[in-house]
Amino acid sequence: NTNLATVKTYMLIAFIFSIIFVIVWIGAALSVLSAFAYATAVGLGFFFVLPALIYLVLFAVSIIVFLRIYKMYKAANAGDIATLKETSNILWAIIALIFAGVIPGIMLILADGPIKQL
């Protein structure tokens, strides 16, 4: 099926770029933690509490989006159309666009049409 092949390609691209984005998030997490540790050591840790908490929430959402993209990627490769239709949602694509990077979000938006046609 041409639509399934298209979805596989979109999901592969989304998966690769979501992995890259998670690695970037992890690097940012390490820098936030080191800045927080340094600020705490010099007595200014309270300035970093709110930004660190906001960052952790954003990081958690990014990981959830990554796991959803991974589930869709596995379903596309297995030809599991039911799981693809279940997990494909334009709202999740927009959330991915915001939290998992532009490319994974765009790939999920583009994949939504062919998934609905399967």
N, C-alpha and C positions, 0 to 999 in steps of 0.2 A: 504494500500500500504506500502510495506517494506521501500521503499525510503523515503516516507513522515515521517514514524516513525523515521528513522535515522536522517532526517533533524530536526525533532522536538527535538531530543536528543542533537544534535550539537548546535542548537540555544539556548536551555535551558542552556547548559554549557557556551556558549559564553555570554549570557545575564547575568548570575550570576557573571562571572568573570569581565565583563565590568562594572557592578555595583561596584564591589570591587575596580576596577581601578579608577573609577570616585571618589569614596570616598578618595582614596589615593591622587588623583589630588587636591581635595578640601583641604585636610590637608596640602599639599605642598603649595597651594595658600595662605592659612592662614599664613604659616611660611614665605613665600616670602613677603607678605604684612606687616607682623610685622617687618621683617628685614628692609624693605624699610622705614617704619615709623620711626624705631629707627635710621637708617642712616640719614634720613632727619632731625630728631631732633638734631643730633650732627653735622649736616652740611656736611655730606658725601652722601647725597641722589643721587647725580649725578652718583655715581659709580654703583647704583642699577637700574638705569632707563633702560638701554639696556637689562640686564638679565630679568628684570620684564616684559618688552614688549615681549621678546622671549618666556618667560613662558606663557604669556597670549595667544599668538598665538597657542602654542602647546596645551594649555588647551582647546581652542576653537575647534581645530581639534578633540581632544579626545571626546568632547561633541557631535560633529557631528557624529562621528563614533558610539558612544553609542546610539544615536537616530536612526541610520540606523540599528544597531543590534536589537534594540527594535522593530522597524517596521518589520524586518524579523521574529523575535520571535512571534509577534502577528499574522503575516501571516501564519506561520507554524502551530500554534495552531488552526487557523481558517480554515486551509486547502486551503488557497488562493494561489494556485499554480502560477497564473499570477503575483501576487505581488512578490512572491519569485523569480521567474525568472527575473523579472524586477530589483530587488534590488541585486541579486547575481552577483557579479563581482569580478574577481580575483584581480583587482587593488585595490578595496575597502578592500579585505582581507589582502593585503600587507600593506595598510595604517593602518588597524586595528592592524596588527602585530607590527607596529612601534609605534602607538600612543595609542592603547587601551590595550596593554599587549600581551604577547606571546600566552596565552591560547585562548583568543577570536579570535585572528588572525588565529591560527591553526584551530580552529573550523570552521571558515568561509572558509578556504581553503579546509578542508575536506568536508564541506557541498556543495561546488560548484559542485562537480561531481554528487551527487544524485539529486541536484536541476535540473541540466541540463537533467537528465534522466526522470524527472517527466513529 
